[in-house]
Amino acid sequence: MPRVISYTPPWLTRPSRGSDFFNASPTAKTTTSGQQKPYRGPRRTTARCGRNLFTVVGNELRWANITQLKDDWAEKSRTRWTHSSRQNVDNQSPLASEHERATGGPLYKVLRVPVHEQIRQLVVSPKEEYLAIVTSHTIHITIIPGSAHIVAPDTSLKPKTFQLGPTAHVLDRSPIASVLWHPLGVKGNCLVTVTKDATVRLWELSRENRYSFDEPALAVDLKKLANATSYEEDFKASRPGASRGFSPDEVEMEVAAACFGGSGASEEHGWSSMTLWIAMTEGDLYALCPLLPSKWQPSSTQIPSLSTAVVAKTAAMNTNPASTADERRKADQQFRWFQDIDDQEPVLLDEGLSEPQEIYSRPESLSPIPKLQGPFLLDPEIDMFGDVTDIYAVAPKVDDDELMFEEDYEKFSDNEALSVAVICLLTSSGYIHVCLDVDGVEAQWLPLKSVSLNGAGFAYIAHT
């Protein structure tokens, strides 16, 4: 029997004013478009960054400060036991009382954004600068207002908002499956979008460059990539308006959802945060590694751990007579790719932290589009019990033996995380399938010339 570990906190339940944040009001905005088609995809309509909380009520985007909601509830609780109005005023929380005296209205702001379709997802960028607002077909990027605006007298704000992909992400194009901020993007400004038709687009956003919101820096059709045998082939995404014939891959490679294998944390394995996992509706699972923007920001352990692993693997393959030509080719590709990184002089970015962050360029010795690995085989093979609807990955821990510096070893030797990746697949019938990536996903690229391609396997653990 499941055990309840917590309930909704009192500052978000009635009669506290914080409960109004999630409840519809008579003036709440609704969708203005016509008949809505049935939506099949993730619903993530509440997002948090620091003390800021965003949610969608109806189709109204709301923004509140968690501290303000808590303080207002605490003040009202004290009021019940206070008989002196003077004492009540003296004890008021500065943040909550200032807003209440100024407006007398709700403790949240309505963000007026030009989104008319039903909002399905809210995704906050890693540096908490942008908020991606996702409908079934469109994406808008809003610049998150400064915290000072939360206590302003106005009950609504109109933040600066950009439409992403005005030709790629529109109503007459493929629906959106996933919108992900790249964990290694510089200043958190790199966005990856995946559509149902198995097209992956990588966007490198800049407020100063309006064109960066119009065209992706990288776009690839996974159906073309799956059938490609060398990197000389064309597997770029089709341009808007281009005619497309029917292919069996249209059904087999309908994307359910995608996620990155890591968050860019120092305790994660080096390949994890540059691996994009893609789950298909019918249950097939694929991976792209390494998927990187043109400029990327590694964690403190990423370069040292990958350096040791790549060099050791290359040496082992070249001295092992039992290694195959394909294994030696993969090891050589990784070595060339990392050699390009090792030859760079990283740019230092001072973000006010204890040490400046190192920024690297994506290696040019190999294609920026890696090989599509998969479909991975579940061992033993199981029934998915419905269509796959979402995916979540837990990164494996960094291997202490791959760290070059003694201080790194001491820091991460007590890490209790798993040494293999955990992939969770959610189905339409409510099952969660938990799988272990026992072989591990590493960087791979297509060869210069056509060769035979082989799949890899997964260990199936359980479903719940």
ROVEXLUM-484539 format. One record per residue (C-alpha): residue in one letter; x, y, z. Coordinates in Angstrom, 1 decimal. Layout:
// residues N
@rest:a, px:X, py:Y, pz:Z $
...
// end
This chain:
// residues 464
@rest:m, px:0.0, py:0.0, pz:0.0 $
@rest:p, px:1.5, py:3.4, pz:-0.9 $
@rest:r, px:2.4, py:5.6, pz:2.0 $
@rest:v, px:1.6, py:9.3, pz:1.9 $
@rest:i, px:4.7, py:11.3, pz:2.7 $
@rest:s, px:3.3, py:14.8, pz:2.4 $
@rest:y, px:0.2, py:16.8, pz:1.6 $
@rest:t, px:-0.3, py:20.2, pz:-0.1 $
@rest:p, px:1.3, py:22.8, pz:2.3 $
@rest:p, px:-1.1, py:25.0, pz:4.2 $
@rest:w, px:0.1, py:28.1, pz:2.4 $
@rest:l, px:-1.3, py:26.7, pz:-0.9 $
@rest:t, px:-4.6, py:25.5, pz:0.5 $
@rest:r, px:-7.8, py:27.4, pz:1.3 $
@rest:p, px:-8.4, py:29.8, pz:2.9 $
@rest:s, px:-4.8, py:31.1, pz:2.3 $
@rest:r, px:-4.5, py:33.5, pz:-0.6 $
@rest:g, px:-1.8, py:31.2, pz:-2.1 $
@rest:s, px:-4.5, py:28.8, pz:-3.1 $
@rest:d, px:-5.8, py:31.4, pz:-5.6 $
@rest:f, px:-2.6, py:30.9, pz:-7.6 $
@rest:f, px:-3.8, py:27.5, pz:-8.9 $
@rest:n, px:-7.5, py:28.2, pz:-9.0 $
@rest:a, px:-9.4, py:29.7, pz:-12.0 $
@rest:s, px:-10.7, py:33.2, pz:-11.7 $
@rest:p, px:-13.7, py:34.7, pz:-13.7 $
@rest:t, px:-11.3, py:36.7, pz:-15.8 $
@rest:a, px:-8.8, py:33.9, pz:-16.4 $
@rest:k, px:-7.7, py:33.6, pz:-20.1 $
@rest:t, px:-8.9, py:30.6, pz:-22.1 $
@rest:t, px:-7.9, py:29.4, pz:-25.6 $
@rest:t, px:-9.2, py:31.6, pz:-28.4 $
@rest:s, px:-8.6, py:29.1, pz:-31.2 $
@rest:g, px:-11.2, py:26.8, pz:-32.8 $
@rest:q, px:-11.8, py:23.1, pz:-32.1 $
@rest:q, px:-8.8, py:21.6, pz:-30.3 $
@rest:k, px:-7.5, py:18.3, pz:-31.6 $
@rest:p, px:-6.8, py:15.6, pz:-29.0 $
@rest:y, px:-3.4, py:16.1, pz:-27.5 $
@rest:r, px:-1.0, py:13.2, pz:-27.1 $
@rest:g, px:2.1, py:14.3, pz:-25.3 $
@rest:p, px:3.6, py:15.4, pz:-22.0 $
@rest:r, px:1.8, py:17.9, pz:-19.8 $
@rest:r, px:4.1, py:20.0, pz:-17.7 $
@rest:t, px:2.2, py:23.2, pz:-16.8 $
@rest:t, px:4.0, py:24.0, pz:-13.6 $
@rest:a, px:7.6, py:25.1, pz:-13.5 $
@rest:r, px:9.9, py:26.4, pz:-10.8 $
@rest:c, px:13.2, py:28.3, pz:-10.9 $
@rest:g, px:14.6, py:29.4, pz:-7.6 $
@rest:r, px:11.8, py:31.1, pz:-5.6 $
@rest:n, px:9.8, py:31.8, pz:-8.8 $
@rest:l, px:6.8, py:29.6, pz:-9.6 $
@rest:f, px:5.0, py:29.5, pz:-12.9 $
@rest:t, px:1.7, py:27.7, pz:-13.7 $
@rest:v, px:-1.0, py:27.7, pz:-16.3 $
@rest:v, px:-4.7, py:28.1, pz:-15.2 $
@rest:g, px:-7.0, py:27.8, pz:-18.1 $
@rest:n, px:-4.7, py:29.3, pz:-20.6 $
@rest:e, px:-3.5, py:32.1, pz:-18.3 $
@rest:l, px:0.2, py:32.1, pz:-17.4 $
@rest:r, px:0.8, py:33.0, pz:-13.8 $
@rest:w, px:3.9, py:33.9, pz:-11.9 $
@rest:a, px:4.4, py:34.0, pz:-8.1 $
@rest:n, px:7.2, py:34.2, pz:-5.5 $
@rest:i, px:7.1, py:31.2, pz:-3.1 $
@rest:t, px:8.5, py:33.2, pz:-0.3 $
@rest:q, px:5.8, py:35.8, pz:-0.7 $
@rest:l, px:3.1, py:33.1, pz:-0.6 $
@rest:k, px:4.5, py:31.6, pz:2.5 $
@rest:d, px:4.9, py:34.9, pz:4.2 $
@rest:d, px:1.4, py:36.0, pz:3.5 $
@rest:w, px:0.0, py:32.7, pz:5.0 $
@rest:a, px:2.2, py:33.2, pz:8.1 $
@rest:e, px:1.0, py:36.7, pz:8.5 $
@rest:k, px:-2.7, py:35.6, pz:8.3 $
@rest:s, px:-2.0, py:32.8, pz:10.8 $
@rest:r, px:-0.6, py:35.3, pz:13.2 $
@rest:t, px:-3.6, py:37.6, pz:12.7 $
@rest:r, px:-6.0, py:35.0, pz:14.1 $
@rest:w, px:-4.2, py:35.2, pz:17.4 $
@rest:t, px:-3.5, py:38.9, pz:17.4 $
@rest:h, px:-6.1, py:41.3, pz:18.9 $
@rest:s, px:-4.2, py:44.5, pz:18.3 $
@rest:s, px:-4.4, py:45.8, pz:14.8 $
@rest:r, px:-1.2, py:47.8, pz:15.5 $
@rest:q, px:0.7, py:44.7, pz:16.5 $
@rest:n, px:-0.7, py:43.0, pz:13.3 $
@rest:v, px:0.8, py:45.8, pz:11.1 $
@rest:d, px:4.2, py:45.6, pz:12.9 $
@rest:n, px:4.5, py:41.9, pz:12.4 $
@rest:q, px:3.7, py:41.9, pz:8.7 $
@rest:s, px:6.2, py:40.3, pz:6.3 $
@rest:p, px:7.8, py:43.2, pz:4.3 $
@rest:l, px:7.4, py:41.3, pz:1.0 $
@rest:a, px:3.8, py:40.1, pz:1.4 $
@rest:s, px:2.5, py:43.3, pz:3.1 $
@rest:e, px:4.0, py:45.6, pz:0.6 $
@rest:h, px:2.2, py:43.8, pz:-2.2 $
@rest:e, px:-1.1, py:43.6, pz:-0.3 $
@rest:r, px:-1.1, py:47.3, pz:0.6 $
@rest:a, px:-0.1, py:48.3, pz:-2.9 $
@rest:t, px:-2.7, py:46.2, pz:-4.8 $
@rest:g, px:-5.1, py:44.5, pz:-2.4 $
@rest:g, px:-5.3, py:41.8, pz:-5.1 $
@rest:p, px:-3.9, py:38.4, pz:-5.7 $
@rest:l, px:-0.3, py:37.5, pz:-4.8 $
@rest:y, px:0.6, py:36.6, pz:-8.3 $
@rest:k, px:1.2, py:38.3, pz:-11.6 $
@rest:v, px:-0.4, py:37.3, pz:-14.9 $
@rest:l, px:2.1, py:37.2, pz:-17.7 $
@rest:r, px:0.5, py:38.4, pz:-20.9 $
@rest:v, px:2.1, py:36.4, pz:-23.7 $
@rest:p, px:1.0, py:36.1, pz:-27.3 $
@rest:v, px:0.0, py:32.5, pz:-27.1 $
@rest:h, px:-3.4, py:31.6, pz:-28.3 $
@rest:e, px:-3.3, py:27.8, pz:-28.4 $
@rest:q, px:-3.6, py:25.7, pz:-25.2 $
@rest:i, px:-0.3, py:25.8, pz:-23.3 $
@rest:r, px:1.0, py:22.2, pz:-22.7 $
@rest:q, px:4.4, py:22.7, pz:-21.2 $
@rest:l, px:6.5, py:25.2, pz:-19.4 $
@rest:v, px:10.3, py:24.7, pz:-19.4 $
@rest:v, px:12.8, py:27.0, pz:-17.6 $
@rest:s, px:16.3, py:27.4, pz:-18.9 $
@rest:p, px:19.2, py:26.2, pz:-16.7 $
@rest:k, px:20.3, py:29.8, pz:-15.9 $
@rest:e, px:16.7, py:30.8, pz:-15.2 $
@rest:e, px:16.8, py:33.5, pz:-17.8 $
@rest:y, px:14.2, py:32.1, pz:-20.3 $
@rest:l, px:10.9, py:30.3, pz:-20.1 $
@rest:a, px:9.8, py:28.1, pz:-23.0 $
@rest:i, px:6.0, py:28.2, pz:-23.5 $
@rest:v, px:5.0, py:25.1, pz:-25.5 $
@rest:t, px:1.7, py:24.3, pz:-27.2 $
@rest:s, px:0.9, py:21.3, pz:-29.3 $
@rest:h, px:2.6, py:22.9, pz:-32.4 $
@rest:t, px:4.2, py:26.3, pz:-31.3 $
@rest:i, px:6.9, py:27.5, pz:-29.0 $
@rest:h, px:7.4, py:30.9, pz:-27.5 $
@rest:i, px:10.5, py:32.0, pz:-25.5 $
@rest:t, px:9.8, py:34.5, pz:-22.8 $
@rest:i, px:12.4, py:36.4, pz:-20.9 $
@rest:i, px:11.7, py:35.9, pz:-17.2 $
@rest:p, px:11.1, py:39.3, pz:-15.5 $
@rest:g, px:13.3, py:40.5, pz:-12.6 $
@rest:s, px:12.2, py:39.7, pz:-9.1 $
@rest:a, px:11.4, py:43.4, pz:-8.4 $
@rest:h, px:8.4, py:43.1, pz:-10.7 $
@rest:i, px:6.6, py:40.7, pz:-8.4 $
@rest:v, px:5.8, py:43.5, pz:-5.9 $
@rest:a, px:4.9, py:46.1, pz:-8.5 $
@rest:p, px:1.3, py:47.5, pz:-8.3 $
@rest:d, px:0.3, py:46.1, pz:-11.7 $
@rest:t, px:-1.5, py:42.7, pz:-11.6 $
@rest:s, px:-0.2, py:41.7, pz:-15.0 $
@rest:l, px:3.0, py:42.1, pz:-17.0 $
@rest:k, px:3.9, py:41.8, pz:-20.7 $
@rest:p, px:7.4, py:40.3, pz:-20.8 $
@rest:k, px:9.5, py:40.3, pz:-23.9 $
@rest:t, px:8.6, py:37.2, pz:-25.9 $
@rest:f, px:9.9, py:35.6, pz:-29.1 $
@rest:q, px:8.2, py:33.0, pz:-31.3 $
@rest:l, px:10.6, py:30.1, pz:-31.9 $
@rest:g, px:10.7, py:28.7, pz:-35.4 $
@rest:p, px:8.0, py:30.7, pz:-37.2 $
@rest:t, px:8.2, py:28.3, pz:-40.2 $
@rest:a, px:9.3, py:25.1, pz:-38.4 $
@rest:h, px:6.9, py:25.1, pz:-35.4 $
@rest:v, px:3.5, py:26.1, pz:-36.7 $
@rest:l, px:0.1, py:24.6, pz:-36.9 $
@rest:d, px:0.5, py:23.0, pz:-40.4 $
@rest:r, px:3.7, py:21.3, pz:-39.4 $
@rest:s, px:4.4, py:18.2, pz:-37.2 $
@rest:p, px:3.3, py:18.4, pz:-33.5 $
@rest:i, px:5.9, py:18.9, pz:-30.8 $
@rest:a, px:7.0, py:16.0, pz:-28.8 $
@rest:s, px:9.7, py:17.5, pz:-26.4 $
@rest:v, px:11.4, py:20.8, pz:-25.7 $
@rest:l, px:14.7, py:20.6, pz:-23.8 $
@rest:w, px:17.3, py:23.1, pz:-22.7 $
@rest:h, px:20.7, py:21.6, pz:-23.4 $
@rest:p, px:22.5, py:21.0, pz:-20.1 $
@rest:l, px:25.9, py:22.1, pz:-21.6 $
@rest:g, px:24.7, py:25.2, pz:-23.4 $
@rest:v, px:26.7, py:28.4, pz:-22.7 $
@rest:k, px:24.7, py:30.6, pz:-20.3 $
@rest:g, px:21.8, py:28.1, pz:-20.7 $
@rest:n, px:20.9, py:29.5, pz:-24.1 $
@rest:c, px:20.7, py:26.3, pz:-26.2 $
@rest:l, px:17.4, py:24.7, pz:-26.8 $
@rest:v, px:16.6, py:21.3, pz:-28.5 $
@rest:t, px:13.2, py:20.7, pz:-30.0 $
@rest:v, px:12.0, py:17.3, pz:-31.1 $
@rest:t, px:8.8, py:16.9, pz:-33.2 $
@rest:k, px:6.6, py:13.8, pz:-33.7 $
@rest:d, px:8.0, py:13.3, pz:-37.2 $
@rest:a, px:11.4, py:12.5, pz:-35.7 $
@rest:t, px:13.1, py:15.8, pz:-36.5 $
@rest:v, px:15.6, py:17.2, pz:-34.0 $
@rest:r, px:16.5, py:20.9, pz:-34.1 $
@rest:l, px:19.1, py:22.6, pz:-32.0 $
@rest:w, px:18.7, py:26.3, pz:-31.4 $
@rest:e, px:21.4, py:28.7, pz:-30.1 $
@rest:l, px:19.5, py:31.7, pz:-28.8 $
@rest:s, px:20.7, py:35.2, pz:-28.3 $
@rest:r, px:18.6, py:38.2, pz:-27.4 $
@rest:e, px:20.8, py:40.4, pz:-29.6 $
@rest:n, px:20.2, py:38.2, pz:-32.6 $
@rest:r, px:16.6, py:37.9, pz:-33.6 $
@rest:y, px:17.4, py:35.5, pz:-36.4 $
@rest:s, px:18.6, py:32.9, pz:-33.8 $
@rest:f, px:14.9, py:32.4, pz:-32.9 $
@rest:d, px:13.9, py:32.0, pz:-36.6 $
@rest:e, px:16.3, py:29.3, pz:-37.8 $
@rest:p, px:17.9, py:26.4, pz:-35.9 $
@rest:a, px:21.7, py:26.1, pz:-35.8 $
@rest:l, px:21.3, py:22.3, pz:-36.5 $
@rest:a, px:18.4, py:20.2, pz:-37.9 $
@rest:v, px:18.4, py:16.5, pz:-38.6 $
@rest:d, px:15.7, py:14.1, pz:-39.8 $
@rest:l, px:16.2, py:10.9, pz:-37.7 $
@rest:k, px:14.4, py:8.8, pz:-40.3 $
@rest:k, px:17.1, py:9.7, pz:-42.8 $
@rest:l, px:19.8, py:9.3, pz:-40.2 $
@rest:a, px:18.5, py:5.8, pz:-39.2 $
@rest:n, px:18.9, py:4.6, pz:-42.8 $
@rest:a, px:22.2, py:6.3, pz:-43.5 $
@rest:t, px:25.4, py:4.3, pz:-43.9 $
@rest:s, px:27.9, py:7.1, pz:-44.2 $
@rest:y, px:28.2, py:10.7, pz:-43.1 $
@rest:e, px:28.4, py:11.9, pz:-46.7 $
@rest:e, px:24.6, py:11.3, pz:-47.1 $
@rest:d, px:22.1, py:14.0, pz:-46.7 $
@rest:f, px:20.0, py:13.6, pz:-43.5 $
@rest:k, px:19.2, py:17.2, pz:-42.8 $
@rest:a, px:15.6, py:18.1, pz:-42.0 $
@rest:s, px:13.3, py:18.8, pz:-44.9 $
@rest:r, px:12.5, py:22.5, pz:-45.6 $
@rest:p, px:9.0, py:23.8, pz:-45.0 $
@rest:g, px:6.7, py:23.0, pz:-48.0 $
@rest:a, px:8.9, py:20.2, pz:-49.4 $
@rest:s, px:6.9, py:17.2, pz:-50.7 $
@rest:r, px:7.3, py:14.0, pz:-48.7 $
@rest:g, px:6.2, py:10.5, pz:-49.7 $
@rest:f, px:5.0, py:7.8, pz:-47.4 $
@rest:s, px:7.5, py:5.7, pz:-45.6 $
@rest:p, px:7.0, py:2.8, pz:-43.0 $
@rest:d, px:9.3, py:4.9, pz:-40.7 $
@rest:e, px:6.5, py:7.4, pz:-40.4 $
@rest:v, px:4.7, py:5.0, pz:-38.1 $
@rest:e, px:7.7, py:3.1, pz:-36.5 $
@rest:m, px:9.6, py:6.3, pz:-35.8 $
@rest:e, px:6.8, py:8.5, pz:-34.4 $
@rest:v, px:8.5, py:10.2, pz:-31.4 $
@rest:a, px:6.8, py:10.0, pz:-28.1 $
@rest:a, px:9.3, py:12.0, pz:-26.1 $
@rest:a, px:13.0, py:12.8, pz:-25.6 $
@rest:c, px:15.3, py:13.7, pz:-22.8 $
@rest:f, px:19.0, py:14.2, pz:-22.1 $
@rest:g, px:20.9, py:11.6, pz:-20.2 $
@rest:g, px:22.3, py:14.0, pz:-17.6 $
@rest:s, px:22.0, py:17.5, pz:-16.3 $
@rest:g, px:25.6, py:18.5, pz:-16.7 $
@rest:a, px:26.5, py:17.9, pz:-13.0 $
@rest:s, px:30.1, py:17.2, pz:-12.1 $
@rest:e, px:29.3, py:13.8, pz:-10.6 $
@rest:e, px:27.8, py:12.5, pz:-13.8 $
@rest:h, px:29.6, py:10.3, pz:-16.4 $
@rest:g, px:31.2, py:12.4, pz:-19.2 $
@rest:w, px:29.0, py:11.2, pz:-22.1 $
@rest:s, px:25.7, py:11.5, pz:-20.2 $
@rest:s, px:24.8, py:15.2, pz:-20.6 $
@rest:m, px:25.7, py:15.2, pz:-24.3 $
@rest:t, px:23.4, py:12.1, pz:-25.0 $
@rest:l, px:19.9, py:12.7, pz:-26.3 $
@rest:w, px:17.6, py:9.8, pz:-25.7 $
@rest:i, px:14.6, py:9.5, pz:-28.0 $
@rest:a, px:11.6, py:7.2, pz:-27.3 $
@rest:m, px:9.2, py:6.2, pz:-30.1 $
@rest:t, px:5.5, py:5.7, pz:-29.5 $
@rest:e, px:5.7, py:2.0, pz:-30.4 $
@rest:g, px:8.5, py:1.4, pz:-27.8 $
@rest:d, px:11.8, py:1.7, pz:-29.8 $
@rest:l, px:14.5, py:3.6, pz:-28.1 $
@rest:y, px:17.4, py:5.6, pz:-29.8 $
@rest:a, px:20.3, py:7.8, pz:-28.7 $
@rest:l, px:22.3, py:10.6, pz:-30.2 $
@rest:c, px:25.8, py:11.1, pz:-28.8 $
@rest:p, px:27.5, py:13.5, pz:-28.8 $
@rest:l, px:24.9, py:16.2, pz:-29.5 $
@rest:l, px:26.5, py:19.6, pz:-28.8 $
@rest:p, px:26.0, py:23.3, pz:-29.7 $
@rest:s, px:28.8, py:25.1, pz:-31.5 $
@rest:k, px:29.9, py:26.5, pz:-28.1 $
@rest:w, px:29.5, py:24.4, pz:-25.0 $
@rest:q, px:30.3, py:24.5, pz:-21.3 $
@rest:p, px:31.6, py:21.2, pz:-19.7 $
@rest:s, px:31.5, py:20.4, pz:-16.1 $
@rest:s, px:34.6, py:20.4, pz:-14.0 $
@rest:t, px:35.1, py:16.6, pz:-14.3 $
@rest:q, px:33.9, py:16.1, pz:-17.9 $
@rest:i, px:37.1, py:16.8, pz:-19.8 $
@rest:p, px:39.4, py:14.9, pz:-17.4 $
@rest:s, px:37.2, py:11.8, pz:-17.3 $
@rest:l, px:36.6, py:11.6, pz:-21.0 $
@rest:s, px:40.3, py:12.2, pz:-21.7 $
@rest:t, px:41.4, py:9.2, pz:-19.6 $
@rest:a, px:38.6, py:7.0, pz:-21.0 $
@rest:v, px:39.1, py:7.8, pz:-24.6 $
@rest:v, px:42.9, py:7.5, pz:-24.5 $
@rest:a, px:42.8, py:4.2, pz:-22.6 $
@rest:k, px:40.1, py:2.8, pz:-25.0 $
@rest:t, px:42.1, py:3.7, pz:-28.1 $
@rest:a, px:45.3, py:2.1, pz:-26.7 $
@rest:a, px:43.4, py:-1.1, pz:-25.8 $
@rest:m, px:41.8, py:-1.4, pz:-29.2 $
@rest:n, px:45.0, py:-0.9, pz:-31.1 $
@rest:t, px:46.9, py:-3.5, pz:-29.1 $
@rest:n, px:44.2, py:-6.1, pz:-28.9 $
@rest:p, px:44.3, py:-8.5, pz:-31.8 $
@rest:a, px:40.8, py:-9.6, pz:-31.1 $
@rest:s, px:39.3, py:-6.2, pz:-31.7 $
@rest:t, px:37.3, py:-5.7, pz:-34.8 $
@rest:a, px:37.8, py:-3.1, pz:-37.5 $
@rest:d, px:34.5, py:-1.5, pz:-36.5 $
@rest:e, px:35.6, py:-1.2, pz:-32.8 $
@rest:r, px:39.0, py:0.3, pz:-33.8 $
@rest:r, px:37.2, py:2.8, pz:-36.1 $
@rest:k, px:34.9, py:3.9, pz:-33.3 $
@rest:a, px:37.8, py:4.3, pz:-30.9 $
@rest:d, px:39.8, py:6.2, pz:-33.5 $
@rest:q, px:36.8, py:8.6, pz:-34.1 $
@rest:q, px:36.6, py:9.3, pz:-30.4 $
@rest:f, px:40.3, py:9.9, pz:-30.2 $
@rest:r, px:40.2, py:12.4, pz:-33.1 $
@rest:w, px:37.2, py:14.1, pz:-31.7 $
@rest:f, px:38.8, py:14.5, pz:-28.2 $
@rest:q, px:42.2, py:15.5, pz:-29.7 $
@rest:d, px:40.4, py:18.5, pz:-31.3 $
@rest:i, px:39.1, py:19.5, pz:-27.8 $
@rest:d, px:42.6, py:19.0, pz:-26.3 $
@rest:d, px:44.1, py:21.3, pz:-28.9 $
@rest:q, px:41.8, py:24.2, pz:-28.0 $
@rest:e, px:42.5, py:27.1, pz:-25.7 $
@rest:p, px:39.2, py:27.4, pz:-23.9 $
@rest:v, px:37.5, py:30.8, pz:-23.5 $
@rest:l, px:37.0, py:31.8, pz:-19.8 $
@rest:l, px:33.6, py:33.0, pz:-18.8 $
@rest:d, px:33.3, py:34.9, pz:-15.5 $
@rest:e, px:29.8, py:34.3, pz:-14.1 $
@rest:g, px:30.6, py:35.5, pz:-10.6 $
@rest:l, px:31.5, py:32.1, pz:-9.4 $
@rest:s, px:34.6, py:31.1, pz:-7.5 $
@rest:e, px:36.3, py:30.1, pz:-10.7 $
@rest:p, px:35.7, py:31.2, pz:-14.3 $
@rest:q, px:33.9, py:28.7, pz:-16.5 $
@rest:e, px:35.7, py:27.2, pz:-19.5 $
@rest:i, px:33.9, py:27.4, pz:-22.9 $
@rest:y, px:34.9, py:25.1, pz:-25.7 $
@rest:s, px:34.0, py:24.9, pz:-29.4 $
@rest:r, px:32.4, py:21.8, pz:-30.9 $
@rest:p, px:35.1, py:19.8, pz:-32.6 $
@rest:e, px:35.2, py:20.2, pz:-36.4 $
@rest:s, px:37.2, py:17.0, pz:-37.2 $
@rest:l, px:34.0, py:15.0, pz:-37.4 $
@rest:s, px:30.4, py:15.7, pz:-38.3 $
@rest:p, px:28.3, py:17.7, pz:-35.8 $
@rest:i, px:25.5, py:15.2, pz:-36.4 $
@rest:p, px:26.4, py:11.9, pz:-34.6 $
@rest:k, px:25.3, py:8.4, pz:-35.6 $
@rest:l, px:21.8, py:7.4, pz:-34.5 $
@rest:q, px:22.3, py:4.5, pz:-32.1 $
@rest:g, px:19.5, py:2.0, pz:-31.8 $
@rest:p, px:16.9, py:0.8, pz:-31.7 $
@rest:f, px:18.1, py:-0.7, pz:-28.4 $
@rest:l, px:16.8, py:-4.2, pz:-27.5 $
@rest:l, px:15.2, py:-4.9, pz:-24.2 $
@rest:d, px:16.5, py:-8.1, pz:-22.6 $
@rest:p, px:14.2, py:-9.9, pz:-22.0 $
@rest:e, px:11.7, py:-8.6, pz:-24.5 $
@rest:i, px:8.5, py:-7.4, pz:-22.8 $
@rest:d, px:5.1, py:-6.0, pz:-23.7 $
@rest:m, px:4.9, py:-2.3, pz:-23.3 $
@rest:f, px:1.2, py:-2.4, pz:-22.3 $
@rest:g, px:0.3, py:0.6, pz:-24.5 $
@rest:d, px:2.1, py:3.3, pz:-26.3 $
@rest:v, px:5.1, py:5.0, pz:-24.8 $
@rest:t, px:4.2, py:8.6, pz:-23.7 $
@rest:d, px:7.3, py:9.9, pz:-21.9 $
@rest:i, px:10.9, py:9.1, pz:-21.0 $
@rest:y, px:13.2, py:10.0, pz:-18.1 $
@rest:a, px:16.9, py:9.2, pz:-17.7 $
@rest:v, px:19.1, py:9.0, pz:-14.6 $
@rest:a, px:22.8, py:9.6, pz:-15.4 $
@rest:p, px:25.5, py:7.1, pz:-14.2 $
@rest:k, px:28.1, py:8.4, pz:-11.9 $
@rest:v, px:31.5, py:9.4, pz:-13.1 $
@rest:d, px:34.1, py:6.7, pz:-12.9 $
@rest:d, px:36.6, py:7.6, pz:-10.2 $
@rest:d, px:39.4, py:5.8, pz:-12.1 $
@rest:e, px:38.8, py:8.1, pz:-15.1 $
@rest:l, px:39.5, py:11.3, pz:-13.1 $
@rest:m, px:43.0, py:12.6, pz:-13.6 $
@rest:f, px:43.3, py:14.7, pz:-10.4 $
@rest:e, px:43.6, py:13.5, pz:-6.9 $
@rest:e, px:41.3, py:16.2, pz:-5.5 $
@rest:d, px:38.6, py:15.0, pz:-7.9 $
@rest:y, px:39.0, py:11.4, pz:-6.8 $
@rest:e, px:38.6, py:12.4, pz:-3.1 $
@rest:k, px:35.5, py:14.5, pz:-3.9 $
@rest:f, px:33.6, py:11.9, pz:-5.8 $
@rest:s, px:34.8, py:8.6, pz:-4.4 $
@rest:d, px:31.9, py:8.5, pz:-1.9 $
@rest:n, px:29.3, py:9.0, pz:-4.7 $
@rest:e, px:26.5, py:6.5, pz:-4.2 $
@rest:a, px:24.9, py:6.9, pz:-7.6 $
@rest:l, px:24.7, py:3.9, pz:-10.0 $
@rest:s, px:27.5, py:3.2, pz:-12.4 $
@rest:v, px:25.0, py:2.5, pz:-15.2 $
@rest:a, px:22.3, py:4.8, pz:-16.8 $
@rest:v, px:18.7, py:4.2, pz:-15.8 $
@rest:i, px:16.1, py:4.8, pz:-18.5 $
@rest:c, px:12.4, py:5.0, pz:-17.4 $
@rest:l, px:9.6, py:4.7, pz:-20.0 $
@rest:l, px:6.1, py:5.7, pz:-19.2 $
@rest:t, px:3.2, py:4.2, pz:-21.2 $
@rest:s, px:-0.4, py:5.2, pz:-21.9 $
@rest:s, px:-1.7, py:2.5, pz:-19.6 $
@rest:g, px:0.2, py:3.8, pz:-16.6 $
@rest:y, px:3.1, py:1.4, pz:-16.6 $
@rest:i, px:6.6, py:2.6, pz:-15.9 $
@rest:h, px:9.3, py:0.4, pz:-17.4 $
@rest:v, px:12.7, py:0.7, pz:-15.7 $
@rest:c, px:15.7, py:-0.3, pz:-17.8 $
@rest:l, px:19.5, py:-0.3, pz:-17.2 $
@rest:d, px:21.9, py:0.7, pz:-20.0 $
@rest:v, px:24.5, py:-2.0, pz:-19.1 $
@rest:d, px:26.7, py:-1.4, pz:-22.2 $
@rest:g, px:26.7, py:2.4, pz:-21.9 $
@rest:v, px:26.2, py:4.9, pz:-24.7 $
@rest:e, px:29.4, py:6.6, pz:-26.0 $
@rest:a, px:30.1, py:8.9, pz:-28.9 $
@rest:q, px:29.7, py:7.4, pz:-32.3 $
@rest:w, px:29.7, py:8.8, pz:-35.8 $
@rest:l, px:28.8, py:7.3, pz:-39.2 $
@rest:p, px:31.8, py:6.1, pz:-41.2 $
@rest:l, px:33.1, py:7.8, pz:-44.3 $
@rest:k, px:32.1, py:4.7, pz:-46.3 $
@rest:s, px:29.2, py:2.4, pz:-46.0 $
@rest:v, px:29.5, py:-0.5, pz:-43.4 $
@rest:s, px:27.0, py:-2.8, pz:-41.8 $
@rest:l, px:25.4, py:-1.5, pz:-38.6 $
@rest:n, px:24.6, py:-3.5, pz:-35.5 $
@rest:g, px:22.3, py:-2.8, pz:-32.6 $
@rest:a, px:23.0, py:-2.9, pz:-28.9 $
@rest:g, px:21.1, py:-4.3, pz:-25.9 $
@rest:f, px:19.4, py:-3.2, pz:-22.7 $
@rest:a, px:18.8, py:-5.0, pz:-19.4 $
@rest:y, px:15.1, py:-4.8, pz:-18.5 $
@rest:i, px:14.7, py:-4.4, pz:-14.7 $
@rest:a, px:11.0, py:-4.0, pz:-13.8 $
@rest:h, px:7.8, py:-2.3, pz:-14.6 $
@rest:t, px:5.5, py:-0.6, pz:-12.1 $
// end
